[in-house]
Structure formats: structure tokens, C-alpha cells
Amino acid sequence: MDKQVSVYIAKAPKASRLKLKELRRLIMDIAPGAEERISYGMPYYDYYGRLAYFAPMKDYIGLYIPPPIIANHKRELARYIKTKSAIHLPLEAKLPASLIKKLIRARIMHNKTNRKG
């Protein structure tokens, strides 16, 4: 695991640290070979291409997954605030681990399918 990401999580607001650690673990469990680093000022995972980013916000954790994954799972994500490439995971709620894993797997398949070379 990348030391910079560990430092990033350690410096995050106390209210979000456990969820950030859990989110990191979920991503790495699904993509153990992913390259982990800081990009755009937040943890970033590269696995056959752009996989995911995350960052703590005031009331939620932003999980950023490049399109079209969120649009493809809009029914399952109906209860969450979302954008084209972000899901707002409320700090007061438990992380939806199985849903996060499903989204990460879907992005891996998208990356593998669309990989050039």
C-alpha cells in the first residue's frame, strides 16, 4: 500500500478516517494488483486504466468512478446523491460494501474490455 495514501487518510478529518480505511480495503480486495497513489490531491487507483478515486468531504465521502459505471447502475444508486462520475456516501451511514465492490468490479471489466494494445 502506498505510504502517501496512508498519510492522506491519517490527516483526514477524524469522522471519516475509518470509512476511508474501509473504502481503501474494499478497493484493494477487489483489485489487489491496482497501483495506488495520490492524483488530483486524493487517493487514486489504476487497474487496467482509471479505476477509482475517493476523498472526504464535510458530510460524505466522495467515491469517484469514471463513466459510464454510475449511469449503468443508477437504479441501485437511486438513494445516493450522485453525478456523472461521483457518489456521495454519507458519513452517518454504513458504507454499502457489496454495492461498492460491484461498482469496482464493473469498472475493472470496463477497463479490461476497452483496453488498447
C-alpha positions, 0 to 999 in steps of 0.5 A: 500500500502506498505510504502517501495514501496512508498519510492522506487518510491519517490527516483526514478529518477524524469522522471519516478516517475509518470509512476511508480505511474501509473504502481503501480495503474494499478497493484493494480486495477487489483489485489487489494488483491496482497501483495506488497513489495520490492524483488530483490531491486524493487517493487514486487507483489504476487497474487496467486504466482509471479505476477509482478515486475517493476523498472526504468531504464535510458530510460524505465521502466522495467515491469517484468512478469514471463513466459510464459505471454510475449511469449503468447502475443508477437504479441501485444508486437511486438513494445516493446523491450522485453525478456523472462520475461521483457518489456521495456516501454519507458519513452517518451511514454504513458504507454499502460494501457489496454495492461498492465492490460491484461498482469496482468490479464493473469498472475493472471489466470496463477497463479490461474490455476497452483496453488498447494494445 
